[in-house]
Amino acid sequence: MINFSLTGVSDLSRFDTTYKDEILTSIKRVVERGWYILGPELEAFEREFAAYLGVKNAIGVGNGSDALILALRALGVERKRVIVAANAGMYSTLAVLDLGGQPVFVDVDQKTALMHLDAAAEVVASGEVDAIIITHLYGRMQNDIESFVRYARSHGIAVVEDCAQAHGARRGNIMAGTVGDVGCFSFYPTKNLGALGDGGALVTNDDSLAAKLRQLRQYGWSEKYRVTILGGKNSRLDELQAAVLRTRLPHLDEWNSARRTIAQRYAAMIDHPKVFVPPLGSTEYVAHLMVVRVKDRGVLLAHLRSAGIPFDIHYPIPDYKQPAIADGYAYVDLPETEAWAREVVTLPCFPGMTEQEIDYIASAINRWR
């Protein structure tokens, strides 16, 4: 028996200790400068993050949810109908609702849990929507997003990418977040590129859209105390978080590779008739979450708990069944979305996990009866 003591599906205490000196050096730099909001660290991080993704503009904001709201607002998508997936934690749905809009839910793929783009295309063709939010879920880049975005644009439909779980995912030279009109990122601490608190960013190749987003993140100012557009927020990525992210960005591809290796080891080892491991893919998958689908989930979770193995469920309730809005969406029936909600289980996956820990978890799953 190994000394198995994971604190969760992502063990931040172990991860952050490894890079403590880099983090403390970056924080000291900010404190000694005494500039904490919209300063040189943020400007440098925005340049470096944009260069990493291969886009013209990156705009740091307070968190990933603000990024989604500001993206829709800058695109003029308020009080409009917006296609969203219903299996991704309610974040996109809340952004649409925050702007007085109506989410339009479409089903997901049985194997990947990603939005079923054929179903989305049928809604686009109906002419009854104004935008779509495509979520790169679990660290897996949406399949065939390039051709779908071309199709959406031909119908005048704006496309926002939710990349909160897909930092660094790429297909060839195409990076997640760079295909649609705007890409939205979260830097919550557990993300593949995480800060030491909340943070987010928007990315775009549209200079005029970027200028509008920069105004919207700070009250709608065109200059200090001069509000020229409505709908602005106080939503700025602060200097401390930007400095920490600058230290971490150069490690991102290495960490993503480590995550993929962990996921591949799980996939190679898990061999149970009631457990389905989704296809992993190559660089389009950055293993933000290692999820499996399980028949009799409750029984397996009890088994994992007895073995001291942490787990989570991403996500247990489809958006349209959330208590706050369920009464208005009783007509929605998305069988694959609901199957994922019933069966998904998230296993530990983060850089720094040992092979022995992965093997222990996989073996425990295989022993389950």
TORKOL-252505 format. One record per residue: residue in one letter; z, y, x of N, C-alpha, C, CB in turn. Coordinates in steps of 0.1 Angstrom, whole numbers, plus 5000, padded with zeros to 4 digits. Each point is the difference from the previous one (the first is absolute). Glycine has a CB too. Layout:
<pts>
AZYXZYXZYXZYX...
</pts>
This chain:
<pts>
M500049885008500050124992500050125009501249884981I497950225016499950125008501150104994497549975005N502850135003500850114995499250094992501549995021F498549994966499150074991500850114993498649794997S501050345006500850114994499250124997501949925013L496950064980499250114996500750084989498049875006T501950264995500750084990499150034988501350105018G497449874982499150034989498649965004501550194992V497649834999498649975003499450095011499749924976S501050195027499650085011501350055007497850084988D502549875024501250035006499950125009500649755000L499750374994499850125007501050025012499250104979S502049855020501050015010499549945013501850004983R497649885016499549945012498850075006500849784991F498350264999498850075004500250135007498849894981D502150205013500250135005500850005014500050084976T500849825026500849995012499049985012502049904988T496950035010499149985011499450135005499549784990Y500350325001499350125003500950125000497949904991K503450085010501050104999499850125010501649824992D498150155020499950105010498850094997501049855017E497850104978498950084997500450094988498449825008I502250124982500450084988500950115004499849804986L501350175022500950115003499450115009501849834999T497350135009499350105008499250104991499849845019S499550104971499250094991500950094992498349824999I502950134996500950084992500650115009500549804986K499850175026500650105009499050115002501449835012R497350144990499050105002499950104988498749835013V501550124975499950094988501350085000498649834987V502550115015501350085000500050115010501249794991E498450185021500050105011499050114997500649835016R498350144976499150114997500550084988498149855008G502750094983500650074989499050044989501650095016W497349844983499050024990499849884991498850175015Y501649834973500249884992499049984988502350025006I496950084990499149994989498650065004501950014983L497049925015498750055002499850065014499850044976G500649885034499950045014499149925008502350084998P497849925015499149945010500049854999500350195014E500849744982500149864999499149954989502350005010L497850074978499249964989498550035003501950054984E497850065022498650035003499449895009500450254997A500449715013499549905010499949864993501150135018F499949844973499949874993498850004991502449975001E497350144992498950004991498749985008501250154984R498649915027498849985009499949865004500250245008E501049704997499949875005499849894990501650085018F499049944970499849904989498550014995502550024993A497050105006498650024996499149935010500550224988A499749805024499249945011500149854999500350205015Y500949744983500249864999499149944989502350035009L497750044979499349954989498550045000502150024987G497550075022498650055000499750094989499449795011V501550294984499750104990500250145005500749844982K498850265011500150145005501350064997497650024996N503149944994501350074996501149904996498650194992A502649845013501249944995501050114996499649795015I501150194974500950104995501449934998498150144989G502949905018501349934999500750064988500149965024V500549954968500850044988501349924999497950054988G502949985002501449954999500149854998500650224992N498549725001500149864998498649954994502550014996G497449865002498849944995499750034986500349825016S500850194976499850044985499450144999501949844994D498750255014499450145000498650005004502250095005A497449825005498649995004499149974989500849935023L499649974969499249964988499850114990500749775003I500450304994500050114990499150115005502349944992L497950105021499250115005498649975001502050075013A497749804991498649965000499350024987500549845018L500150114971499450014987499950144996501049784994R500050305008500050144996498950085008502549994995A497449985018498950075007498649974996501650005019L498349874976498749964995499750044985500249815016G500850264978499950054986500249894990498450165008V502349744996500349884991501450024994498449855013E501750244977501250024993499749994985500950155017R500049784976499849974986498749924998501350214993K498449705016498849924999500349855000498850185013R500249744985500249865000499649945014499449994975V501549935030499949965014500249845001500850235009I498249704997500249865001501049975011497649974993V503349945004501049965010500249854998501150225000A499449715011500549864999501450014995498549925019A501949984974501450004994501049915007498950044978N500749915034500949905007500550065013498749824990A501350325011500450065013501250095000497649985005G503349984987501350075000500150134993500249905021M498850144970500150114991499750135007501749884987Y498150135026499850125008498850084995501249905020S497750044980498750074995500250044986498649875016T501950044975500250034986500950134998499749754995L501450255013500850124999499450135004501949855004A497250145006499350125004499150054989500149925024V499149994970499250044989500850064988498449825006L502750114991500850054989500650145003500549764993D499950265020500650125004499050124997501349885018L497450094983499050114998499550004985499449985024G501349954967499750014986498849914997500950224999G498749695010498949914998500349874993499050115020Q500049814979500149874993499549895010499850104977P501149815027499649895009499149904992502150035014V496949924992499149904994500149885009498450174990F502349725005500349895008498949905000502450034995V497249925017499149895000500649885008498050165000D501549724998500649885006499749995015499849894978V500950015028499849985015499449875002502050155004D497649835009499449875004501149895001498250135013Q501449764983501049885000500549975014498849914980K500450105030500449965013500650115009498249834998T501450295000500450115009501050104994497849975011A502350034976500850104993499450145001502049865004L496850165001499450135001499250024987499849995025M500050144972499350044988498749934999501150225000H498649734988498749934997499050114998501149794990L498150235020499050124999499049984990500450045024D499249844972499049984989500650054987499049805012A502350174986500750054988500050165000501449784999A498950275013500150155001498650064998501949985016A497149954989498650054998499650014986499449915022E501149994970499750004985500650134994499949755000V501350285004500650124994499350135005502249884999V497450125013499350125005498750014992501049975023A498349924975498750014993500250054986499149815014S502050174980500350044986500150154999501249794996G499050285016500150155000501350054995497650004997E503449925002501350044994501150035010499349864981V500350155032501050035010499550115009500949764999D500150305008499750125009500249975014500550154981A500449755022500349965014500549865001500650245005I499549715007500649875002500950015013498049884989I503150055010500949985012499949865004501650184993I497949805019499849865006501249985009497450004998T503449894999501149975009499749895009501650084982H498649945031499949905010501349935001498250135013L502049764979501349954997500449895011499750054975Y501549955028500649905009499550015015500349854980G499050265023499350015013498649955000502349985010R497149994979498749944999499050114995500949774996M498150265012499050104996499249954988499950095024Q499950004966499249964989498649955004501350174986N498449715008498749955003498950084994501049775001D497950245006498850074996500250144995499149784993I501850295013500450144995498850095003502449965004E496850025007499050105003498950014989500449955024S499249934971498950004990500650054987498849815011F502550164986500550054988500250154999501249784998V499250285014500150145000498750074998501949985016R497049964990498750064997499649994985499349935024Y501149964970499749984986500850114992499649755003A501750265000500950104993499450145001502049855004R497650195008499550135002498750034993501150005022S498149894976498850024993500350034985498849845016H502450134980500450034986501050124999499749754995G500450325016500950125000501549975000498150114989I502249775016501449954999500750035014499449834982A501750245019500750025012500849875004500250254995V499949735018500749885005501150045009497949864998V503350104999501250025008500449865006500750214987E499549785026500549875005501550015003497849965011D503049954983501449995003500149905012500750054975C499750015036500149925013501449985005497750095006A503249924985501550005003500349875007500550154981Q498849745017500349875006498949965009501349944980A497850155025498849955007499750095012499149914979H501950145028499750085012499349925010502150144995G496749905009499349935011499149894995501850065014A498249914973499149904995498550055002501849914983R497450005021498650045002499049884998500850185017R498049864979499049904999498850055008500749934977G499150015035499150065009500550135005498049884989N501250225010500450145004500550084988498349995018I501949954971500450074988501549984998497849974989M503050145011501549994999500450034986500250075024A500849864971500650024987500450155000500849764998G498950314991500350144998498950095003502249945006T496750015000498950095004498749994991501049985023V499149934967498849974992499950094988500149775008G501050254985500050084988500150155003501149814988D499150275002500150145001501350045008498750034979V502449905019501250035006500749865003500250244989G500549755022500949895003501450045000498249895013C502750044981501450034999500949905007499550124978F501449935031500849915008501550044997498249985018S502649924983501550015000500549965014500249964975F500850115030500649965013501549964997498550165013Y501849794976501349944997500349915011499750024975P501649975029500449925012499549865002501950145000T497949794989499549865001498549995001502049934987K497350185012498549995001499649965014499850174982N498949785019499549975013500150115010498449844989L501450285006500350125008501050084992497750015010G503649974994501150064993500850115007500149784989A500450315004500850105006501549964999498350184993L502649915010501449984998500650054987500250015025G498950024966500350044987498750014992502050135008D498049954981498850024993498950085007501449984979G497449995018498950085005498749944995501250055021G497750034979498749964995498950085006501149934979A497750045018498850075005498849984991500949985023L498250114976498749994994499050025011500850094978V498149835020498950025010498750014992501249865017T497950224989498750034993499050055010501150044978N497649945019498950065008499550134994499449775008D501250264981499550124993500950125004499249864980D500250245027500850115006500650094989498649995020S500650034969500550094990501149934992497750114998L502249765000501149934993501250005009498349854988A501650135025501150005009500750144999498949845015A500350274985500650134999500850024987498250095014K501349854975500850014988501249925000497950034988L502149855018501149915002501150075008498649804998R501050275013501050075008500750114992498649955020Q500750124971500650104991500949934991498050155002L501649744991500849944990501349945006497949954987R502150015025501249945005501150115003498749825011Q500950314988501050115002499850104990500049965025Y500450014962500150094989498650064995502250055009G496749914997498850074996499750135008500249894978W500650135033499850125008498650005007502550015003S496950114997498950025009500550075013498450024980E502750055018500850065011501450014995498050135010K502949904999501549994996500250094988500649965024Y500049974966500550064987498850054991502050075012R496849894992498850034991499549884994499450205015V500849774972499649884993498650034994502449934995T496650005009498750024995499449884992499650155020I501149734981499649894991501349944995497949955013L502150014974501149954993500149855003499950174982G501349775016500249865002500649965013498249974984G502150135025500549975013501449945000498650185008K501849755003501349945001500650055013499249804987N502150175014500650015013500049865006501550204993S497549765014499849865005499450005013499749924977R501250085034499550025013500649895009499750254997L499549695011500549905010500750085011498149834995D503250155007500850095009499749965015501750034982E498750065026499749985015500749885006499850245001L501449734994500749885006499249874996502250124998Q497449874990499349884996498649995007501250004978A498250125023498750005007500149965014499350184985A501849865022500249975014500249855001501050225005V499849724986500249855001498749934997502450034992L496950014999498749944997499050015011500350054976R499850065032499150015012500449895010499850254996T501449725005500449895010499649874995501950145007R498049844980499749874995498549974998502250014989L497050095009498649984997499349935011500050214987P500249815026499349925010500349855000500150215014H501049754979500449864999499549934988502050065013L497350024978499749954987499149875000500350234991D498649785017499149885000500749885006498150165003E502849865007500749895006501049944989499850115023W500949974970500949954990499249934988501650195006N497349874991499149934989499649865005499250234991S500449765021499649875006501249904999498350125015A502949934989501249924999500249954986501050125020R498949974970500249974986499049894996500850234995R497949795009499049904996500349865006498350184999T502249825014500449875006501149934992499350105022I501749984974501049944992499549944987501650175009A497549914984499549954987499149875003500050244991Q499349765020499249885003500849885002498350155010R502949874997500949895003500549954987500650095022Y499850004969500549964986498949914994501550214998A497349845002498949944992499749865006499050224995A501149775018499849875007501149904997498750125018M502549934980501149914999500449964985500850105021I499050004970500549974986499049904994501050234998D499649664997499249894994500849944989498949955022H500950124966500849964988499050014988502350075010P497749834982499050014989500350114990499749765002K501550294997500350114991499950145006501449844988V498250175024500050125007498550045005502449965008F497150154987498750055004500150115009499149934978V500350065034500050115010498650074999501649875016P498450264980498750074998499250005013501150144982P497649885018499250015012500450125008498149884988L502050105025500550115009498950095005501849855006G497050104997499050085006500350045014499550094978S499750015027500150045014500650145001498049865006T501350235000500650145002500250074987499050005022E500349964967500250074987501449974994497549984996Y503249935011501449964995501050045011499149814985V501850275012501150045010501349954996498750205005A501449714985501249924998501350094998499049825013H500850294979501150084996501149914993498550214999L501049714992500949914993499449865001500950184985M499949725018499549864999500449944987500349985025V498850014966500249954987499449874997500150234992V500649695000499549874995500150004985500649885022R498750034972500149984985500749864998498050154995V503049854996500849884999500249964985501150065021K498549824975500449954987501649975001497749904996D502950124993501549985000500750095010499749764992R499950375007500650095010501550015001497950134997G502749874991501550015000500649885008499950124978V499649765021500649895007499850025015499549854980L499350195024499850025015500950115005497749934997L502550184995500950115005501449955002498550174988A502049755003501349945002500149925012500350004975H498649925028500049925012500050095013498749824987L500550295013500050095011501350065002497650044996R503050004993501450075001501049905006499450144980S500549745016501049905006499849975015500149904977A498650135027499749985014500250135008498449834994G502150285000500350125007498750085003502049905009I496950084983498750065003499950124991499049785008P500850344997499850124991498649994994501650145014F498249924975498750014993500050124991499849755001D499050284994499950114990498949964991500850185016I498949914974499049974990499250134999501349834987H497450175017499250125000498749964991500950095023Y499249934964500950084992500349924988499250225009P502049794985500349904989499550054986501949935013I497850204985499750054987498650075000502550024994P496549944999498850084999500350144995498749794996D500650315008500250134997500150024985498950085021Y500249864971499950034986501149934992497650025003K503249905004501249944994501350065004498749794999Q501250325009501250075004500750064988499050055023P502349944976500650054987499750154997501849845005A498050245005499850144997498750034992501350055021I497749864980498750024994499449894992499650155019A501249734981499449884994499650024985501549875015D499250214978499650024985498650054999502450044995G497150045014498750054999498949925005501050215002Y499349675004499049925006500149854995500050155020A500549834968500249874995498649924999502150084987Y496850005012498749944999499449945013499650164981V501049885030499549965013500349855003500250235009D498849704995500149855003499249975012500349944976L500450055036499449975013500649875005499650255004P499849644994500649875003500349985015498849914981E500350145028500249985014501250095005497649935003T502450194992501150095004501349944996498550194997E501649754991501349944996500349875007499650114978A499449825026500249885008500650035013498249894988W501350215019500650055013501450044998497750075008A502650014981501350054998501049884998499150214990R500549685004500849894998500349925012499149994977E499950015032500049905011500150055014498649874985V501350265017499950055014501450005006498150144994V502049825019501250005008499650065014501049804988T499950295017499750075013501049945010499350214989L500149745022500849945011500250105011499149774994P501950215015500150095011498850015009502549955000C497150175004498950025009500150135006498549854986F501750165027500150135007499949975015501450104982P498149995026499949985015501449975006498050155001G502049755007501349965006500649884994500450235004M499149724985500449874995499649895011499750074976T501249835025499749895010499349894993502050065013E497349864995499349884995501049914993498350025018Q502949974988501149914994500450044986500849965024E499350174974500350064987498949974990501450185011I497449844993498949974991500049854996498650195010D501549735001500049854997501149964991499049975023Y502250094979501249964992499750034985501550055019I497950074978499650044987499049914994500650245005A498349735002498949924995500549864998498450135012S502449814997500649874998500949994988499849975025A501050144973500850004988499249994987501750135013I497249954987499150004988499449864998499550245004N500149705007499449864999501049904995498450065018R502949964985501049904996500450024985500950005024W498750114970500450034986499449894991500050255005R500949704986499649904991500350054985500449815018
</pts>
